[in-house]
Amino acid sequence: MADPHCTVFAGPIYDKGYFRTLVILGTIFVPLGFMMTSLCRQYWQVLLAQGIVVGIGNGCLFVPSVAILPQYFTTKKALANGFAAAGSSVGGIVYPIVFRRLQLSIGFGWATRVMGFIAFGTQLIALAIMKQRVMPKQKRKLYDFDAFKEAPYTLYCLGMFLAFASFYGPVYYLQPFAIQTGLTDVTFGFYLLPILNAVSVLGRIVPNFVGDIIGPMNVLIPAAFMSGVMALIWIGVHTFAGVIAFACFYGFFSGAFVSIAPVAVVVLTPDLRKIGTRMGQSFFVCSWGLLLGTPVSGAILASTGKYVGVQLFSGILLLVTASAFMAARVCHVGWGLNKKA
């Protein structure tokens, strides 16, 4: 996961033409963070290596990876972003399984270093082939505060804040929920997240194809709504088959939401030369939701000892998220359901 706080700086830096610098920094910081994690013995060391070093590296990589796509696609932008976003789901399948297998055979230290080598090798491919197609003709501001004077953009940012405060609840707590409630054993419970990520690959491609036809906002709204509905349905999951079905459906709809959201920024940005700044700002806003949401879910679970509070928190906030996106769409193109947005 990228450090969204870092994207507020990465966005303007991208707009200033330092695309390759960001990619190089990300290529260095992410593997370095993994290598340092393999040497950690205390919590503060893990926080520094993973939370700071890897976070900064991912933040440097995220904005360029997303913002560069509109430069190469005049049509099918959402589908292109969907294929790109599907890569993170593939990583969400491969990395946990590789780490678990290697940890059992060669230990934590070398398993983590292998993860770093994999990240470095794959990122070298991106470094070799990614190229900024349109260079900025003039310097850009670090912030574009005028964007928040536009109701659609402001409502979108509010929705993203709420979404990131609630979206990761099921992702983080599905595995312990299934294991602690006796729906599955520890061995299979570990694979629930890879299953969710595997279905998320489809969720990041198929809805994005539809998004190119009817508009990304018109896909983002039902994707957020259905993610909220699924989080509430999670309350009624009491069987092994049910938890598998939940992982699949939530993976699909949440995958659609995550992959189509950055494309919506493009729709809400009249001047694409400012896309990096606006995207960075939006993810800076949503970073506070990410920072607060998961600890709040953990506090709810710790105080009640039950998962229903986490499920309600995620579900209700995701439904409010869909409402904020709907308001942004109405402000942008009006109420007409046949309007592309």
N, C-alpha and C positions, 0 to 999 in steps of 0.2 A: 504494500500500500504506500502510495506517495505521501510525503509530508505536505498536506495542503497549506500549512503555514508558509512553507518555502516557496510555494507556487506564486505567492503575491510578489515575490522578487524575481522569480524565474520568468514570469509573464512579460514584464517590461524589458527584462534583459533579452528575451527572445525578440521582442518588437524592435529592439535597438540593433538587431542583426547578429547577436552573439549565439546563434543557434548551435554551432559546432562546439563552442566553449562549454555550453551547458551539457551537451551529450558527453563530452570528454570528462567533465567533472563527475557526472553520474556514473560513467563507466569505471572511474577510479574509486568513488566513495562507496558504492554498493558492495563490490567484492572486499574492499578494505574493512567495511563494517562486519561482514561475515567472518573474515579472518580474525579480527579482534574479538568477536563473540566467542570464538573457539578457545580463547585464552582467559575468558572471564571467570572469576571466582566469587564475585560479590554482585549484589543487585545493581548498585550504581554503575558498575562497569558494563553490565548488560544494557542498562538504560542509555549509557553514552554510546555504546557500539551500535545497538539496534535502533534505538529511538532517535538518536541524533545523527550519527554518521550515515546509516542506511536511509534514514528519513530524508536527510538533505540530498543524498544521491538520487533517491526516487523522485523527489520534488524537482530536481534538475532535469530528469528524464521525462516526467509526465507531460508538462506543458508543450515542449517541442514535439513529442510524439503525437499529441492530439492536434495541436495547432497547425502542423505542417500538412495535414491531410487535405484541407480545403484548397490548398495551393495547387494540388495535383488533380482535383476532381471538380469539374463544373456541374456534373450530375452525379447521382448515386453517392452523395457525401455520407449519408447516414449508413449505407451498406458498407462503405469503405471503413468508416469508424467502427462498425460492428465487427468486421473481420479483425481489425487491429485490436479491439477490446477483447476479442475471443482469445487472444494470446495470453492475457492475464489469467483467464479461466483455465487454459491448458497448463499454465504454470501452477495454478492452484491444485491441479490434479497431480502433476509430476513431483513438485517439490516436497509435499508432505510424505508421499509414498517413498520417494528416494531417501529422505532424511530418516524415516522410521526404519527402513531396511538397513541402512548403513549404520545407524546408531546401535542396532542390535549386534552388528558384526564387527565394526571397527571403533565404536565408541563415539561419544558426543563430539569431541574435539575434531577428529578427522572427518566425521560426517558433516560438520558445519563448514570445514574448509573445502570439502568437495562441493558443497552448495555454492560457495564463493567462486570456485573455479568454473562451475556451470554458468553462473551469472556473468562472469567475465567473458567467457567464450561466446555466449549468445549475444552479449552486448557489443562485442567486437564486430559481429555481422551487421548490426544496426549502424554502428559507427562508420562502417565501410560504405554502406549504400544510402543512408539518409542524407539528404541535401536540401537546404532551403532554396526554394525556387524563386521566390520574390523577396528581394532585399528592400528594407525600408528606405525611403528617400529623405526622410528627416527624422530628427530625434523625437522619441516618444516620452511622455511623462511617466514617472514611476507609478502614479495612480491616475485613474480617470474618474474622479468623483462626480463629474457631470452625468456619468452613466446611472447613478443612483437617483437622478432627477427623472428618469424614465420609469414609469410605473411597471411595465412588463419586466424589465431587467431586475428591478428591486424585488418584485414579488417572486421572480424566479430564484433569486438569491435566498430569500426567506424560505422558500420551499426546499432548497438544497440544504440549508441549515437544519431544518426539521428532519429531512430525509437522512442525513448522516448521523443525526442524534438517535435515530431509531432503526435504521437499515441493518446495522451489524449485530443487533441483539440476537436474532435467530442464527446468524453465522457463528457467533462466539459460543452460544449456549446450547445449540442443538445437540452436540456430542455429549456434554455432561448430563443434559436432560435425559437423553435416551439411555445412558448408562445408569444413572442414579435411580431412575424410575423402573429399571429392570426390563426395558423394552429390547435391549440387546446387550451383549457382553462387551468388554473393553476392546477386544480385537476388532470386531465388526464396527463398533461405535466409532473407531478411528476413521473408518472409510466413509462415514456419512458426509463429511465435508468434501472429499474428492467427488462423491456422487453429486452433491449439490453443484460443484464447480463444473462437472462434466455436462450436466443438463444446461448450465448457464452458458455454455458455448453456443447451443442452439438459440437460447434466449438473447444472445448478443448479436446474432446474425439475422434470423428470420424477421423479428419485429423491425429491425433497421431497414430491411428491404421494403417493408410496408411503409416505413417512415419517409422514404424517398418519394413515395407516391402520394401520401396524404399529408405529409409534413411531420417533423420530429416532435413538435409539441402535442400533436394529436395522437402520438404513440406514447409519449412520456406520461401523459395524464392517466390513461387506463393502466399502464404498467405500474405506476406508483399506487394507484387504487387497488389493483389486484394483489400487489405485495402486501398492502395493509390488510386486505381480506384474508390472505393466507396466514399472516401472523396471528390474526384472531382465530382462524380455524385451528391453528396449532394448539389452542387450549383444549380442543376436543380429541387430540391424538393420544390414544391409549393402547395402541397395538404396534407390533413390529412392522406390519405392512403399512400402517398409517404413517409411521415416522419416515419410511422410505418414500411414500407418496408425497409427504410434505416436503422433504428435501428436494424432490424432483420439481414440484410445482413452484416452490419458493425460489429455487435456483433459476428456473426459466423466467419468471416475471421480474425478479430482482436483477437478473442479467440484462433484461431488456431496459430496465430503468437506468442502470449504471452506464450502459453503452450509448444510449440515445441522449442522455443528459448533456454531454459536452456539445453535441450537434445543435442542441437548442440554443446555446450561447451564440452560435454562428447566425441563426435565424434572427436573434434579438440584437445583433450588432450590425448597424448600417455600414460602418466603415471597417472592412476586414483587416485594415492595417493595424487596428487596435485590438484584434482578436486575442492576442497573447495577454495584454493587460487586463482586458475584461474577463478572460477565462481565469487568470491568476487571482483577480479580485473575488470572483464567485467562489473559487475553491478556498480562498482565505476565510471567507464568511462561513462556508460549510465546515471548515476545519474546527471551528469552535463547537459545532454540533458533535463532530466526531470525538473531540476532546472530552465533552461532557456526557454524551449519551451512554457509552459503554460503562463508565464508572457509576452512573446513576442506575443503570440496569443491575450492576453488581451490588449496589447498596440496597436496592429493592429486594433482590434475592437473599442477601445476607440478613436483612431485617425481618423478612417474612418466612424464609425457609422454603418458599414455594415459587414455582416458575410462572404462575398465573400473572403475577405483577409484571414480570418482564414481558410476557406475551401481550398483555394489555397496553403496556407502555409503547412497545414497538408498533402494534397494530393501529392504535388510535393516532399516534403521531404520523404514521405513513398515510392515513386517510386525510389528516389535516394537510399533509404535504401535497397530496393530489388536489386538494381544494385550492392551495396557493398556486399551483401550476395552472389550474383552470382559470383562476383570476388573472394570471399573467397572460394567458392566451386571449381571454376576452378583451383585456386592455390593448392587446396587440392587433387583433383582427376582428374583434366583435364576437357576437353570439352564434353566428352562422355555422352550423355543423359541417357544411359543405366547403368551408374555406380552408385552404391549405395553410398550415402554420407550423 
